[in-house]
Amino acid sequence: MPSPRQIVSLVALLFSFPTAATSSAARAQEAPKPSLTKQTPAGKPPTPDQELQQSIDNAGNDRAALVRNLEAFLKKHPEAPQRVKIYRALVETYLQLRDTPRAADYAERIVALTPEDMSMTLLAIQLLERSGDEPQLRRATNYSSRVLEYLDRGSSQEKSPKISQEEWEADKKRDRMTILLLRGRLYLKLHQVPEAQKDFAASYMLIPNASAAEKLGEIAELNKQLPAAIDQYARAFALADGAKGSPDRREIRQKLGNVWRLAHGSSDRLGEYLLRTYDELTATPNNPQANRNAAAKEPYEFTLRRIPDGSVPLADHKGQILVVNFWATWCGPCRALEPQFDRVAATFQDNRGVLFLAADCDEDETLVPPYVKELKPRTTMVFADGLDRLFAVNSFPTVVVVDRSGKIVYRAEGYGEDTFEQALSAAVTQALAGPTPTPASISSNR
């Protein structure tokens, strides 16, 4: 039995195998045909092997003639030991001739003789789905279940030593996700909606994908479950990436818009709902900043990780003025603001009563070291580690000045003010001048 690695990337196989088969057959026809047997002595009848070679040679480059000759040979020698190879040649040739039913017939014959051939089983499923009536769809469903059972039986002991355990597990999960999606589609064509819904949900749970979400949306819409349909269509819209086999985002948008209007009477707030769904689906899992300093209630209870290493316990700086520039690597205005923030920090570098920090808020922290290496800022660089949450930072860049009591006395959001450096310097100077901020400049730090 082949290992799961031998049927890796089933998505590519499902959609490219016919093309690959066609290409290989075409190359075989273009290449000189090797002789399979020795010449038959004069007056002696040809052996089955020699008859097969003659059938191939006599067809030349005529695909239709090749089909006729091979089928005539099989009729004369139905139990020929080469019949699996002949069936495979017939599958490829019928695919070239765009005769899907006949290609499916020979693909199924191969599966019957070599049930461990997963690539041919998958091709048979695809061909039966493409051309099938109910009995063919049911056979395709059974084949899909067989592939799932095969994947379940797969042991990591069978994996190639050239790949890691993590890669093997990821491949297996992706394959299972694809086959569940395929079987769900077959169930849906057979009007077995509960079974289809179960497979689509299982496929999505393994790896969130637009195809499963769209089908779940369609089922929910048919059942008049409008909120569920909206949720699934929004997920499908957010996940559709334009890749081959991915649902058409424009069609999903039309379905979503129709259901939204049925539920709400207009398209108002649909864009906001889509953005929120997109943010939820693309949020980096297990963000290392998410739970840091969770118990901290005021700024000087935070300990921030320094970039590239070390830490900055803000408790060591209690009684100082805190000036923080919140930024992210993907934020163009943040890059433009950094030199201005550096210049202001430089004017206070000898004042021990103030601490300037540039706090990164990226979810993917692997982007940060290369960015810092390129930018070479002079300000102390740290990860925000929840300080952005405390100060309700929702846009970038955001610069705050915090007085000795931990209250924000200055806040600037965005980039573009010509007076930024002057205003920030004045705010820091004012905060240093007294133990409490001027009431008119106070804003909540919550």
Secondary structure, DSSP 4 states (H G I P E B T S, - for coil): ---GGGG--HHHHHHHHHHHHHHHHHHHHHSPPPP-SPPPPTTSPPPHHHHHHHHHHHHTT-HHHHHHHHHHHHHH-TT-TTHHHHHHHHHHHHHHTT-HHHHHHHHHHHHHH-TT-HHHHHHHHHHHHHH--HHHHHHHHHHHHHHHHHHHH--GGGS-TTS-HHHHHHHHHHHHHHHHHHHHHHHHHTT-HHHHHHHHHHHHHHS--HHHHHHHHHHHHHTT-HHHHHHHHHHHHHH----TTSPPHHHHHHHHHHHHHHHHSS-TTHHHHHHHHHHHHHSPTT-TTTTTTTT--SGGG-EEEBSSS-EEEGGGGTTSEEEEEEE-TT-HHHHHHHHHHHHHHHHTTT-TTEEEEEEE--SSGGGHHHHHHHH--SSEEEE-TTHHHHTT--SSSEEEEE-TTS-EEEEEESS--TTHHHHHHHHHHHHHHSSS--GGG-----
